[in-house]
Amino acid sequence: MKKIKKISIMLALFTVFLPSLSYAEAVTGKEYQAVIKTAHNYFNGAANGDQALLSKAFDLEFGDVKMITVNKDTADETIKVVPLKEFAGYFKKATKDTWVANILSVDIVDDKMAMVKLDFNTPKTHYIDYLVMYKRDSEWRIINKTFIAKKK
């Protein structure tokens, strides 16, 4: 009888707590998926020359790209800043090469800001991108892309 009582109590506790577990909804999980989708829109838009995908990924109003440039004559390094609106225009047509990307990390702060580290390979170049995003008007957009490129 005691064993049946213990099972009944455990079953009652399980029944009480199960609905709260089964209905738990992780808001950050949705945000994580939205951030990942934005990173994929950027990568696929660039690889396929798809301006519509790039405009979904980039904040064309406020975003920019920062890249290291080296003066061929002096070997001095500087940082070049290109608005994302201009940068998106570099990708007018699909690449004929195979590009592969892997997301290395995602950091989301207060469901308003995110940073994605993206490892991205083409047959000629290996890139590491840092994509900083803001959620504005309920949409995640890349506001800054900073990267390192190594020729293969």
N, C-alpha and C positions, 0 to 999 in steps of 0.2 A: 504494500500500500504506500509506503514511504517513497519507493522508487517511482511509482505512478504520479505521486504528488510533485516530486522534483521535476519530472518530465513535463507535467502540466504547467508548472511555474516557468520553466525554461521556454516552453512553447508560447506561453502568454507574453513573456518578455520579448521573445523573438517577434511575435506578431505585433507588439506595440512599436518596436523600433524598426521593423522592416519597412513600413510605408515611408518613414522619413529617409531611409537609405535609398529606396527605389525611386523617390521623387527628387532627390538631391540633384541640382543642376549647377554645374560649374560654369560660372560666367566667364572666367578666365579661359576655359577650354574653348569657348566660342571665339574669344578674342585671339587666342593662339591660332586657331584655324584661319581666321580672317587675315592675320599677319602673314602666315605661310602662303595664303592665296595671293596676297599682294606681291610677295617675293617671287612666286611662280609667274604671276602676270608680267613682272619686269623681265625675268629670264626668257620666258616664251615669246614675249613681245619683241625683245631684242633679237632672239634667234630667228624668228619668223618675219621680221620686218613688219610687225603688226602694230600700227600706230594706235589702234583702239585699245589694245591690251596695255601698251605703254602709258596711255592717258589714264587708264584705271589704276596703274601702279604709281605713277609719278604725280607729285603736287606740282603741276606745271606753272602755277602762279607764284609759289614761294621757294621751290626746291632748287638745289644746285648739286653739281658734281665737283669734287676737289680731287686733283691728281698731281702727282709729282712730275715735273718736266725737267729735263736736263739740257742745258745749253750746249750744243755740239762743239762750239769753239772754246768755251771756258770751263766746261764740265760743272758749272754752277747749277745747283738744284733750286727750283722755285716751285711754288704751288700755283697751279692754274685752276681758276674757278670758271665753270661753264654752267649756265642755267639749264635745268632739266628740260625745259622746252626746246632749247637748242640741241642738247644731247640726244633727246628722243629722235630728232631729225636725222641723226647719223645712221639710223636703222631703217632704211627705206625698203629693203627687200630681204627675203629669207636667205640665210647662209646656206651654202652648199655643203659645208663641213658639219660634222657631228659635234655638238656642244653638250657637255655634261655638267650638271650642277648638283651640289649637295649642301644642304643647310647644316652648318656646324653647330650653331647655337641661336637661341632666341631668348631675349630678355624683354619682358613687358612690365612697365611701371604704371600702376594705377589705371590700367586699361585705357591709357591716353597716349603713351609713348612706348616705342619698341625699338630694339636694335636686333638686326639679323646679321649673322656672320655667314657669308656664302662662299663656298669653294667652287670655282667655276673653271672648267677646262675646255679649251678649243685645241685643235691639232697644232696650232702655232704658239699659243700663249696660255699660261696658267694665271688665274686671277684669284685674289682674295678680296672680297667686297665687304664693307660694312655699310649696311643700309639702315639709316635712322628714319623712323616713321612717326608721324603724329596721326591721331585719330581726330578728324575734323569733319563736322557735318555727318557724323556716324559712319565715316569711311576712313580706312587706313590708307595713307599715302606716304610714299618715300619723299622725305624733304631733304635728305642729304645722302649722297653716295660717295664714299671714299674708298679707294682701292689701291692695291699694289699689283703690278703686272710683271711676270717674268717670261721672257721669250724662251721657247724650248729649243 
